[in-house]
Amino acid sequence: MPKLKTKSGAKKRFRLTATGKIKAGVAGKRHRLINHNAKYIRQNRGTKVMSAADAKTIKIFLPYGLS
């Protein structure tokens, strides 16, 4: 069998936690922040763990995991 290719966009955007969950940066932090309130900006700081449904799709893009 040939080796499967990793989606290069996915390997740049996601990281694995120690328990195998996938974490990613939160959307909506780049521009137009003056229209968002302080609570929105504060809660979207850092990274979030992806939902199980999204993680299932992302793991298809990363057939050998992340190194």
PQR file with spaces between the fields and no chain letter, atoms N, CA, C, O and H, PARSE charges and radii, in Angstrom:
ATOM       1  N    MET     1       0.842   -1.196    0.000 -0.4000 1.5000
ATOM       2  CA   MET     1       0.000    0.000    0.000 -0.0000 2.0000
ATOM       3  C    MET     1       0.882    1.252    0.000  0.5500 1.7000
ATOM       4  O    MET     1       1.909    1.285    0.677 -0.5500 1.4000
ATOM       5  N    PRO     2       0.488    2.278   -0.752 -0.5600 1.5000
ATOM       6  CA   PRO     2       1.250    3.528   -0.712  0.2800 2.0000
ATOM       7  C    PRO     2       0.982    4.271    0.608  0.5500 1.7000
ATOM       8  O    PRO     2      -0.029    4.059    1.278 -0.5500 1.4000
ATOM       9  N    LYS     3       1.912    5.128    0.938 -0.4000 1.5000
ATOM      10  CA   LYS     3       1.727    5.946    2.134 -0.0000 2.0000
ATOM      11  C    LYS     3       0.648    6.994    1.872  0.5500 1.7000
ATOM      12  O    LYS     3       0.485    7.466    0.747 -0.5500 1.4000
ATOM      13  H    LYS     3       2.733    5.300    0.393  0.4000 1.0000
ATOM      14  N    LEU     4      -0.086    7.349    2.925 -0.4000 1.5000
ATOM      15  CA   LEU     4      -1.116    8.388    2.820 -0.0000 2.0000
ATOM      16  C    LEU     4      -0.490    9.749    3.066  0.5500 1.7000
ATOM      17  O    LEU     4       0.416    9.888    3.888 -0.5500 1.4000
ATOM      18  H    LEU     4       0.046    6.965    3.838  0.4000 1.0000
ATOM      19  N    LYS     5      -0.973   10.739    2.358 -0.4000 1.5000
ATOM      20  CA   LYS     5      -0.454   12.090    2.550 -0.0000 2.0000
ATOM      21  C    LYS     5      -1.211   12.808    3.656  0.5500 1.7000
ATOM      22  O    LYS     5      -2.419   12.639    3.820 -0.5500 1.4000
ATOM      23  H    LYS     5      -1.709   10.626    1.690  0.4000 1.0000
ATOM      24  N    THR     6      -0.474   13.610    4.408 -0.4000 1.5000
ATOM      25  CA   THR     6      -1.054   14.462    5.433 -0.0000 2.0000
ATOM      26  C    THR     6      -1.467   15.788    4.797  0.5500 1.7000
ATOM      27  O    THR     6      -0.740   16.332    3.965 -0.5500 1.4000
ATOM      28  H    THR     6       0.507   13.748    4.275  0.4000 1.0000
ATOM      29  N    LYS     7      -2.633   16.309    5.187 -0.4000 1.5000
ATOM      30  CA   LYS     7      -3.037   17.630    4.708 -0.0000 2.0000
ATOM      31  C    LYS     7      -2.132   18.668    5.359  0.5500 1.7000
ATOM      32  O    LYS     7      -2.121   18.801    6.583 -0.5500 1.4000
ATOM      33  H    LYS     7      -3.223   15.867    5.862  0.4000 1.0000
ATOM      34  N    SER     8      -1.378   19.400    4.554 -0.4000 1.5000
ATOM      35  CA   SER     8      -0.392   20.325    5.107 -0.0000 2.0000
ATOM      36  C    SER     8      -1.043   21.472    5.868  0.5500 1.7000
ATOM      37  O    SER     8      -0.449   22.017    6.798 -0.5500 1.4000
ATOM      38  H    SER     8      -1.387   19.292    3.560  0.4000 1.0000
ATOM      39  N    GLY     9      -2.265   21.843    5.477 -0.4000 1.5000
ATOM      40  CA   GLY     9      -2.970   22.887    6.223 -0.0000 2.0000
ATOM      41  C    GLY     9      -3.344   22.422    7.618  0.5500 1.7000
ATOM      42  O    GLY     9      -3.327   23.213    8.560 -0.5500 1.4000
ATOM      43  H    GLY     9      -2.748   21.400    4.721  0.4000 1.0000
ATOM      44  N    ALA    10      -3.681   21.148    7.760 -0.4000 1.5000
ATOM      45  CA   ALA    10      -4.091   20.611    9.058 -0.0000 2.0000
ATOM      46  C    ALA    10      -2.906   20.498   10.010  0.5500 1.7000
ATOM      47  O    ALA    10      -3.048   20.763   11.204 -0.5500 1.4000
ATOM      48  H    ALA    10      -3.695   20.505    6.994  0.4000 1.0000
ATOM      49  N    LYS    11      -1.749   20.111    9.503 -0.4000 1.5000
ATOM      50  CA   LYS    11      -0.602   19.952   10.405 -0.0000 2.0000
ATOM      51  C    LYS    11      -0.115   21.286   10.950  0.5500 1.7000
ATOM      52  O    LYS    11       0.529   21.330   11.998 -0.5500 1.4000
ATOM      53  H    LYS    11      -1.634   19.896    8.533  0.4000 1.0000
ATOM      54  N    LYS    12      -0.420   22.381   10.242 -0.4000 1.5000
ATOM      55  CA   LYS    12      -0.040   23.707   10.725 -0.0000 2.0000
ATOM      56  C    LYS    12      -1.034   24.255   11.757  0.5500 1.7000
ATOM      57  O    LYS    12      -0.669   25.091   12.584 -0.5500 1.4000
ATOM      58  H    LYS    12      -0.943   22.345    9.391  0.4000 1.0000
ATOM      59  N    ARG    13      -2.273   23.794   11.713 -0.4000 1.5000
ATOM      60  CA   ARG    13      -3.328   24.417   12.506 -0.0000 2.0000
ATOM      61  C    ARG    13      -3.702   23.673   13.777  0.5500 1.7000
ATOM      62  O    ARG    13      -4.300   24.265   14.676 -0.5500 1.4000
ATOM      63  H    ARG    13      -2.570   23.114   11.042  0.4000 1.0000
ATOM      64  N    PHE    14      -3.368   22.398   13.877 -0.4000 1.5000
ATOM      65  CA   PHE    14      -3.835   21.599   15.002 -0.0000 2.0000
ATOM      66  C    PHE    14      -2.673   20.973   15.761  0.5500 1.7000
ATOM      67  O    PHE    14      -1.603   20.729   15.204 -0.5500 1.4000
ATOM      68  H    PHE    14      -2.882   21.918   13.147  0.4000 1.0000
ATOM      69  N    ARG    15      -2.914   20.715   17.066 -0.4000 1.5000
ATOM      70  CA   ARG    15      -1.957   20.017   17.917 -0.0000 2.0000
ATOM      71  C    ARG    15      -2.716   18.959   18.706  0.5500 1.7000
ATOM      72  O    ARG    15      -3.917   19.092   18.945 -0.5500 1.4000
ATOM      73  H    ARG    15      -3.783   20.914   17.519  0.4000 1.0000
ATOM      74  N    LEU    16      -2.014   17.918   19.105 -0.4000 1.5000
ATOM      75  CA   LEU    16      -2.616   16.863   19.911 -0.0000 2.0000
ATOM      76  C    LEU    16      -2.314   17.104   21.384  0.5500 1.7000
ATOM      77  O    LEU    16      -1.216   17.535   21.738 -0.5500 1.4000
ATOM      78  H    LEU    16      -1.039   17.810   18.911  0.4000 1.0000
ATOM      79  N    THR    17      -3.292   16.824   22.240 -0.4000 1.5000
ATOM      80  CA   THR    17      -3.059   16.852   23.674 -0.0000 2.0000
ATOM      81  C    THR    17      -2.474   15.506   24.087  0.5500 1.7000
ATOM      82  O    THR    17      -2.393   14.585   23.274 -0.5500 1.4000
ATOM      83  H    THR    17      -4.183   16.474   21.952  0.4000 1.0000
ATOM      84  N    ALA    18      -2.071   15.394   25.337 -0.4000 1.5000
ATOM      85  CA   ALA    18      -1.469   14.155   25.834 -0.0000 2.0000
ATOM      86  C    ALA    18      -2.461   12.987   25.793  0.5500 1.7000
ATOM      87  O    ALA    18      -2.056   11.833   25.656 -0.5500 1.4000
ATOM      88  H    ALA    18      -2.137   16.142   25.997  0.4000 1.0000
ATOM      89  N    THR    19      -3.757   13.288   25.912 -0.4000 1.5000
ATOM      90  CA   THR    19      -4.763   12.230   25.893 -0.0000 2.0000
ATOM      91  C    THR    19      -5.273   11.929   24.490  0.5500 1.7000
ATOM      92  O    THR    19      -6.157   11.089   24.326 -0.5500 1.4000
ATOM      93  H    THR    19      -4.086   14.225   26.023  0.4000 1.0000
ATOM      94  N    GLY    20      -4.723   12.612   23.459 -0.4000 1.5000
ATOM      95  CA   GLY    20      -5.105   12.322   22.082 -0.0000 2.0000
ATOM      96  C    GLY    20      -6.204   13.200   21.523  0.5500 1.7000
ATOM      97  O    GLY    20      -6.640   13.000   20.389 -0.5500 1.4000
ATOM      98  H    GLY    20      -4.005   13.295   23.593  0.4000 1.0000
ATOM      99  N    LYS    21      -6.664   14.179   22.307 -0.4000 1.5000
ATOM     100  CA   LYS    21      -7.658   15.107   21.779 -0.0000 2.0000
ATOM     101  C    LYS    21      -6.944   16.140   20.908  0.5500 1.7000
ATOM     102  O    LYS    21      -5.726   16.296   20.981 -0.5500 1.4000
ATOM     103  H    LYS    21      -6.311   14.341   23.228  0.4000 1.0000
ATOM     104  N    ILE    22      -7.723   16.837   20.087 -0.4000 1.5000
ATOM     105  CA   ILE    22      -7.142   17.816   19.171 -0.0000 2.0000
ATOM     106  C    ILE    22      -7.487   19.220   19.645  0.5500 1.7000
ATOM     107  O    ILE    22      -8.644   19.523   19.938 -0.5500 1.4000
ATOM     108  H    ILE    22      -8.713   16.710   20.028  0.4000 1.0000
ATOM     109  N    LYS    23      -6.464   20.076   19.718 -0.4000 1.5000
ATOM     110  CA   LYS    23      -6.706   21.465   20.095 -0.0000 2.0000
ATOM     111  C    LYS    23      -6.328   22.371   18.940  0.5500 1.7000
ATOM     112  O    LYS    23      -5.471   22.038   18.122 -0.5500 1.4000
ATOM     113  H    LYS    23      -5.525   19.829   19.481  0.4000 1.0000
ATOM     114  N    ALA    24      -6.981   23.523   18.885 -0.4000 1.5000
ATOM     115  CA   ALA    24      -6.770   24.472   17.795 -0.0000 2.0000
ATOM     116  C    ALA    24      -6.994   25.881   18.306  0.5500 1.7000
ATOM     117  O    ALA    24      -7.603   26.085   19.356 -0.5500 1.4000
ATOM     118  H    ALA    24      -7.678   23.794   19.549  0.4000 1.0000
ATOM     119  N    GLY    25      -6.503   26.842   17.561 -0.4000 1.5000
ATOM     120  CA   GLY    25      -6.744   28.239   17.888 -0.0000 2.0000
ATOM     121  C    GLY    25      -8.199   28.579   17.661  0.5500 1.7000
ATOM     122  O    GLY    25      -8.872   27.950   16.845 -0.5500 1.4000
ATOM     123  H    GLY    25      -6.008   26.677   16.708  0.4000 1.0000
ATOM     124  N    VAL    26      -8.683   29.567   18.379 -0.4000 1.5000
ATOM     125  CA   VAL    26     -10.082   29.958   18.299 -0.0000 2.0000
ATOM     126  C    VAL    26     -10.269   30.960   17.160  0.5500 1.7000
ATOM     127  O    VAL    26      -9.432   31.839   16.953 -0.5500 1.4000
ATOM     128  H    VAL    26      -8.136   30.078   19.042  0.4000 1.0000
ATOM     129  N    ALA    27     -11.364   30.821   16.433 -0.4000 1.5000
ATOM     130  CA   ALA    27     -11.655   31.731   15.327 -0.0000 2.0000
ATOM     131  C    ALA    27     -12.188   33.063   15.839  0.5500 1.7000
ATOM     132  O    ALA    27     -12.681   33.155   16.963 -0.5500 1.4000
ATOM     133  H    ALA    27     -12.043   30.107   16.601  0.4000 1.0000
ATOM     134  N    GLY    28     -12.084   34.088   15.006 -0.4000 1.5000
ATOM     135  CA   GLY    28     -12.682   35.378   15.322 -0.0000 2.0000
ATOM     136  C    GLY    28     -11.800   36.289   16.139  0.5500 1.7000
ATOM     137  O    GLY    28     -12.318   37.113   16.893 -0.5500 1.4000
ATOM     138  H    GLY    28     -11.683   34.013   14.093  0.4000 1.0000
ATOM     139  N    LYS    29     -10.466   36.176   16.023 -0.4000 1.5000
ATOM     140  CA   LYS    29      -9.578   37.003   16.824 -0.0000 2.0000
ATOM     141  C    LYS    29      -8.657   37.889   15.985  0.5500 1.7000
ATOM     142  O    LYS    29      -7.795   38.568   16.542 -0.5500 1.4000
ATOM     143  H    LYS    29     -10.046   35.506   15.411  0.4000 1.0000
ATOM     144  N    ARG    30      -8.817   37.900   14.669 -0.4000 1.5000
ATOM     145  CA   ARG    30      -7.841   38.569   13.817 -0.0000 2.0000
ATOM     146  C    ARG    30      -8.152   40.041   13.585  0.5500 1.7000
ATOM     147  O    ARG    30      -7.267   40.888   13.708 -0.5500 1.4000
ATOM     148  H    ARG    30      -9.518   37.349   14.216  0.4000 1.0000
ATOM     149  N    HIS    31      -9.370   40.348   13.259 -0.4000 1.5000
ATOM     150  CA   HIS    31      -9.719   41.725   12.942 -0.0000 2.0000
ATOM     151  C    HIS    31     -11.171   41.958   13.332  0.5500 1.7000
ATOM     152  O    HIS    31     -11.868   41.028   13.738 -0.5500 1.4000
ATOM     153  H    HIS    31     -10.090   39.660   13.159  0.4000 1.0000
ATOM     154  N    ARG    32     -11.627   43.211   13.206 -0.4000 1.5000
ATOM     155  CA   ARG    32     -12.982   43.613   13.603 -0.0000 2.0000
ATOM     156  C    ARG    32     -13.249   43.364   15.082  0.5500 1.7000
ATOM     157  O    ARG    32     -14.385   43.084   15.463 -0.5500 1.4000
ATOM     158  H    ARG    32     -11.061   43.966   12.876  0.4000 1.0000
ATOM     159  N    LEU    33     -12.234   43.460   15.911 -0.4000 1.5000
ATOM     160  CA   LEU    33     -12.416   43.185   17.332 -0.0000 2.0000
ATOM     161  C    LEU    33     -13.128   44.335   18.049  0.5500 1.7000
ATOM     162  O    LEU    33     -13.644   44.154   19.152 -0.5500 1.4000
ATOM     163  H    LEU    33     -11.311   43.688   15.602  0.4000 1.0000
ATOM     164  N    ILE    34     -13.157   45.498   17.435 -0.4000 1.5000
ATOM     165  CA   ILE    34     -13.851   46.632   18.057 -0.0000 2.0000
ATOM     166  C    ILE    34     -15.359   46.369   18.113  0.5500 1.7000
ATOM     167  O    ILE    34     -16.059   46.945   18.945 -0.5500 1.4000
ATOM     168  H    ILE    34     -12.738   45.645   16.539  0.4000 1.0000
ATOM     169  N    ASN    35     -15.855   45.504   17.232 -0.4000 1.5000
ATOM     170  CA   ASN    35     -17.281   45.174   17.229 -0.0000 2.0000
ATOM     171  C    ASN    35     -17.650   44.119   18.266  0.5500 1.7000
ATOM     172  O    ASN    35     -18.831   43.919   18.548 -0.5500 1.4000
ATOM     173  H    ASN    35     -15.286   45.036   16.556  0.4000 1.0000
ATOM     174  N    HIS    36     -16.652   43.440   18.836 -0.4000 1.5000
ATOM     175  CA   HIS    36     -16.921   42.399   19.834 -0.0000 2.0000
ATOM     176  C    HIS    36     -16.742   42.983   21.230  0.5500 1.7000
ATOM     177  O    HIS    36     -15.935   43.888   21.443 -0.5500 1.4000
ATOM     178  H    HIS    36     -15.693   43.603   18.607  0.4000 1.0000
ATOM     179  N    ASN    37     -17.509   42.450   22.172 -0.4000 1.5000
ATOM     180  CA   ASN    37     -17.363   42.935   23.538 -0.0000 2.0000
ATOM     181  C    ASN    37     -16.169   42.256   24.224  0.5500 1.7000
ATOM     182  O    ASN    37     -15.597   41.298   23.703 -0.5500 1.4000
ATOM     183  H    ASN    37     -18.165   41.716   21.999  0.4000 1.0000
ATOM     184  N    ALA    38     -15.814   42.771   25.391 -0.4000 1.5000
ATOM     185  CA   ALA    38     -14.617   42.308   26.091 -0.0000 2.0000
ATOM     186  C    ALA    38     -14.734   40.840   26.503  0.5500 1.7000
ATOM     187  O    ALA    38     -13.737   40.117   26.506 -0.5500 1.4000
ATOM     188  H    ALA    38     -16.278   43.549   25.814  0.4000 1.0000
ATOM     189  N    LYS    39     -15.936   40.399   26.849 -0.4000 1.5000
ATOM     190  CA   LYS    39     -16.134   39.006   27.265 -0.0000 2.0000
ATOM     191  C    LYS    39     -15.824   38.047   26.117  0.5500 1.7000
ATOM     192  O    LYS    39     -15.200   37.007   26.325 -0.5500 1.4000
ATOM     193  H    LYS    39     -16.746   40.986   26.847  0.4000 1.0000
ATOM     194  N    TYR    40     -16.260   38.398   24.910 -0.4000 1.5000
ATOM     195  CA   TYR    40     -16.000   37.568   23.726 -0.0000 2.0000
ATOM     196  C    TYR    40     -14.506   37.441   23.479  0.5500 1.7000
ATOM     197  O    TYR    40     -13.999   36.344   23.244 -0.5500 1.4000
ATOM     198  H    TYR    40     -16.767   39.243   24.741  0.4000 1.0000
ATOM     199  N    ILE    41     -13.811   38.552   23.531 -0.4000 1.5000
ATOM     200  CA   ILE    41     -12.365   38.557   23.276 -0.0000 2.0000
ATOM     201  C    ILE    41     -11.640   37.765   24.355  0.5500 1.7000
ATOM     202  O    ILE    41     -10.737   36.988   24.045 -0.5500 1.4000
ATOM     203  H    ILE    41     -14.222   39.444   23.722  0.4000 1.0000
ATOM     204  N    ARG    42     -12.010   37.943   25.585 -0.4000 1.5000
ATOM     205  CA   ARG    42     -11.366   37.266   26.713 -0.0000 2.0000
ATOM     206  C    ARG    42     -11.581   35.752   26.657  0.5500 1.7000
ATOM     207  O    ARG    42     -10.648   34.984   26.893 -0.5500 1.4000
ATOM     208  H    ARG    42     -12.744   38.574   25.837  0.4000 1.0000
ATOM     209  N    GLN    43     -12.805   35.321   26.344 -0.4000 1.5000
ATOM     210  CA   GLN    43     -13.095   33.894   26.326 -0.0000 2.0000
ATOM     211  C    GLN    43     -12.477   33.181   25.130  0.5500 1.7000
ATOM     212  O    GLN    43     -12.289   31.965   25.168 -0.5500 1.4000
ATOM     213  H    GLN    43     -13.562   35.945   26.152  0.4000 1.0000
ATOM     214  N    ASN    44     -12.157   33.924   24.062 -0.4000 1.5000
ATOM     215  CA   ASN    44     -11.552   33.315   22.889 -0.0000 2.0000
ATOM     216  C    ASN    44     -10.030   33.414   22.881  0.5500 1.7000
ATOM     217  O    ASN    44      -9.396   33.189   21.850 -0.5500 1.4000
ATOM     218  H    ASN    44     -12.310   34.911   24.030  0.4000 1.0000
ATOM     219  N    ARG    45      -9.453   33.745   24.010 -0.4000 1.5000
ATOM     220  CA   ARG    45      -8.008   33.820   24.131 -0.0000 2.0000
ATOM     221  C    ARG    45      -7.435   32.403   24.183  0.5500 1.7000
ATOM     222  O    ARG    45      -8.060   31.510   24.756 -0.5500 1.4000
ATOM     223  H    ARG    45      -9.968   33.928   24.848  0.4000 1.0000
ATOM     224  N    GLY    46      -6.272   32.184   23.604 -0.4000 1.5000
ATOM     225  CA   GLY    46      -5.620   30.881   23.695 -0.0000 2.0000
ATOM     226  C    GLY    46      -6.190   29.880   22.706  0.5500 1.7000
ATOM     227  O    GLY    46      -6.556   30.232   21.585 -0.5500 1.4000
ATOM     228  H    GLY    46      -5.763   32.909   23.139  0.4000 1.0000
ATOM     229  N    THR    47      -6.258   28.626   23.139 -0.4000 1.5000
ATOM     230  CA   THR    47      -6.725   27.546   22.274 -0.0000 2.0000
ATOM     231  C    THR    47      -7.901   26.820   22.913  0.5500 1.7000
ATOM     232  O    THR    47      -8.150   26.940   24.113 -0.5500 1.4000
ATOM     233  H    THR    47      -5.961   28.341   24.050  0.4000 1.0000
ATOM     234  N    LYS    48      -8.621   26.060   22.081 -0.4000 1.5000
ATOM     235  CA   LYS    48      -9.752   25.269   22.577 -0.0000 2.0000
ATOM     236  C    LYS    48      -9.595   23.828   22.082  0.5500 1.7000
ATOM     237  O    LYS    48      -8.959   23.576   21.059 -0.5500 1.4000
ATOM     238  H    LYS    48      -8.419   25.963   21.107  0.4000 1.0000
ATOM     239  N    VAL    49     -10.182   22.896   22.820 -0.4000 1.5000
ATOM     240  CA   VAL    49     -10.211   21.495   22.400 -0.0000 2.0000
ATOM     241  C    VAL    49     -11.381   21.329   21.436  0.5500 1.7000
ATOM     242  O    VAL    49     -12.491   21.788   21.708 -0.5500 1.4000
ATOM     243  H    VAL    49     -10.699   23.100   23.652  0.4000 1.0000
ATOM     244  N    MET    50     -11.126   20.674   20.314 -0.4000 1.5000
ATOM     245  CA   MET    50     -12.148   20.497   19.288 -0.0000 2.0000
ATOM     246  C    MET    50     -13.201   19.501   19.758  0.5500 1.7000
ATOM     247  O    MET    50     -12.920   18.614   20.565 -0.5500 1.4000
ATOM     248  H    MET    50     -10.225   20.302   20.093  0.4000 1.0000
ATOM     249  N    SER    51     -14.417   19.661   19.241 -0.4000 1.5000
ATOM     250  CA   SER    51     -15.488   18.734   19.568 -0.0000 2.0000
ATOM     251  C    SER    51     -15.193   17.364   18.949  0.5500 1.7000
ATOM     252  O    SER    51     -14.374   17.253   18.037 -0.5500 1.4000
ATOM     253  H    SER    51     -14.645   20.382   18.586  0.4000 1.0000
ATOM     254  N    ALA    52     -15.852   16.344   19.441 -0.4000 1.5000
ATOM     255  CA   ALA    52     -15.609   14.975   18.966 -0.0000 2.0000
ATOM     256  C    ALA    52     -15.931   14.834   17.481  0.5500 1.7000
ATOM     257  O    ALA    52     -15.225   14.130   16.759 -0.5500 1.4000
ATOM     258  H    ALA    52     -16.518   16.434   20.182  0.4000 1.0000
ATOM     259  N    ALA    53     -16.988   15.494   17.022 -0.4000 1.5000
ATOM     260  CA   ALA    53     -17.372   15.406   15.613 -0.0000 2.0000
ATOM     261  C    ALA    53     -16.317   16.040   14.710  0.5500 1.7000
ATOM     262  O    ALA    53     -15.984   15.492   13.659 -0.5500 1.4000
ATOM     263  H    ALA    53     -17.562   16.066   17.608  0.4000 1.0000
ATOM     264  N    ASP    54     -15.794   17.195   15.120 -0.4000 1.5000
ATOM     265  CA   ASP    54     -14.761   17.860   14.330 -0.0000 2.0000
ATOM     266  C    ASP    54     -13.440   17.091   14.397  0.5500 1.7000
ATOM     267  O    ASP    54     -12.716   16.999   13.406 -0.5500 1.4000
ATOM     268  H    ASP    54     -16.064   17.640   15.974  0.4000 1.0000
ATOM     269  N    ALA    55     -13.136   16.543   15.567 -0.4000 1.5000
ATOM     270  CA   ALA    55     -11.882   15.806   15.732 -0.0000 2.0000
ATOM     271  C    ALA    55     -11.838   14.577   14.834  0.5500 1.7000
ATOM     272  O    ALA    55     -10.775   14.202   14.338 -0.5500 1.4000
ATOM     273  H    ALA    55     -13.724   16.617   16.372  0.4000 1.0000
ATOM     274  N    LYS    56     -12.978   13.958   14.627 -0.4000 1.5000
ATOM     275  CA   LYS    56     -13.060   12.781   13.766 -0.0000 2.0000
ATOM     276  C    LYS    56     -12.634   13.132   12.338  0.5500 1.7000
ATOM     277  O    LYS    56     -11.904   12.372   11.702 -0.5500 1.4000
ATOM     278  H    LYS    56     -13.842   14.263   15.030  0.4000 1.0000
ATOM     279  N    THR    57     -13.086   14.272   11.844 -0.4000 1.5000
ATOM     280  CA   THR    57     -12.719   14.730   10.503 -0.0000 2.0000
ATOM     281  C    THR    57     -11.240   15.095   10.429  0.5500 1.7000
ATOM     282  O    THR    57     -10.560   14.761    9.459 -0.5500 1.4000
ATOM     283  H    THR    57     -13.679   14.889   12.361  0.4000 1.0000
ATOM     284  N    ILE    58     -10.750   15.776   11.448 -0.4000 1.5000
ATOM     285  CA   ILE    58      -9.359   16.225   11.456 -0.0000 2.0000
ATOM     286  C    ILE    58      -8.406   15.040   11.484  0.5500 1.7000
ATOM     287  O    ILE    58      -7.349   15.079   10.853 -0.5500 1.4000
ATOM     288  H    ILE    58     -11.302   16.047   12.236  0.4000 1.0000
ATOM     289  N    LYS    59      -8.767   13.992   12.205 -0.4000 1.5000
ATOM     290  CA   LYS    59      -7.893   12.817   12.281 -0.0000 2.0000
ATOM     291  C    LYS    59      -7.788   12.103   10.933  0.5500 1.7000
ATOM     292  O    LYS    59      -6.810   11.396   10.691 -0.5500 1.4000
ATOM     293  H    LYS    59      -9.625   13.960   12.718  0.4000 1.0000
ATOM     294  N    ILE    60      -8.761   12.270   10.068 -0.4000 1.5000
ATOM     295  CA   ILE    60      -8.647   11.723    8.699 -0.0000 2.0000
ATOM     296  C    ILE    60      -7.589   12.494    7.920  0.5500 1.7000
ATOM     297  O    ILE    60      -6.871   11.917    7.103 -0.5500 1.4000
ATOM     298  H    ILE    60      -9.556   12.844   10.264  0.4000 1.0000
ATOM     299  N    PHE    61      -7.491   13.802    8.172 -0.4000 1.5000
ATOM     300  CA   PHE    61      -6.494   14.633    7.500 -0.0000 2.0000
ATOM     301  C    PHE    61      -5.084   14.342    7.990  0.5500 1.7000
ATOM     302  O    PHE    61      -4.115   14.655    7.299 -0.5500 1.4000
ATOM     303  H    PHE    61      -8.073   14.271    8.835  0.4000 1.0000
ATOM     304  N    LEU    62      -4.954   13.746    9.175 -0.4000 1.5000
ATOM     305  CA   LEU    62      -3.661   13.468    9.791 -0.0000 2.0000
ATOM     306  C    LEU    62      -3.521   11.970   10.015  0.5500 1.7000
ATOM     307  O    LEU    62      -3.624   11.511   11.152 -0.5500 1.4000
ATOM     308  H    LEU    62      -5.741   13.491    9.736  0.4000 1.0000
ATOM     309  N    PRO    63      -3.288   11.196    8.959 -0.5600 1.5000
ATOM     310  CA   PRO    63      -3.350    9.736    9.067  0.2800 2.0000
ATOM     311  C    PRO    63      -2.314    9.142   10.018  0.5500 1.7000
ATOM     312  O    PRO    63      -2.550    8.066   10.567 -0.5500 1.4000
ATOM     313  N    TYR    64      -1.187    9.795   10.229 -0.4000 1.5000
ATOM     314  CA   TYR    64      -0.148    9.258   11.101 -0.0000 2.0000
ATOM     315  C    TYR    64       0.029   10.104   12.353  0.5500 1.7000
ATOM     316  O    TYR    64       1.053   10.003   13.030 -0.5500 1.4000
ATOM     317  H    TYR    64      -0.995   10.669    9.783  0.4000 1.0000
ATOM     318  N    GLY    65      -0.948   10.931   12.664 -0.4000 1.5000
ATOM     319  CA   GLY    65      -0.871   11.785   13.829 -0.0000 2.0000
ATOM     320  C    GLY    65       0.040   12.975   13.585  0.5500 1.7000
ATOM     321  O    GLY    65       0.478   13.212   12.460 -0.5500 1.4000
ATOM     322  H    GLY    65      -1.779   11.014   12.115  0.4000 1.0000
ATOM     323  N    LEU    66       0.317   13.706   14.625 -0.4000 1.5000
ATOM     324  CA   LEU    66       1.207   14.864   14.537 -0.0000 2.0000
ATOM     325  C    LEU    66       2.497   14.550   15.280  0.5500 1.7000
ATOM     326  O    LEU    66       2.470   13.969   16.365 -0.5500 1.4000
ATOM     327  H    LEU    66      -0.039   13.513   15.539  0.4000 1.0000
ATOM     328  N    SER    67       3.617   14.931   14.698 -0.4000 1.5000
ATOM     329  CA   SER    67       4.880   14.678   15.370 -0.0000 2.0000
ATOM     330  C    SER    67       5.420   15.942   16.006  0.5500 1.7000
ATOM     331  O    SER    67       6.486   15.916   16.622 -0.5500 1.4000
ATOM     332  H    SER    67       3.639   15.403   13.816  0.4000 1.0000
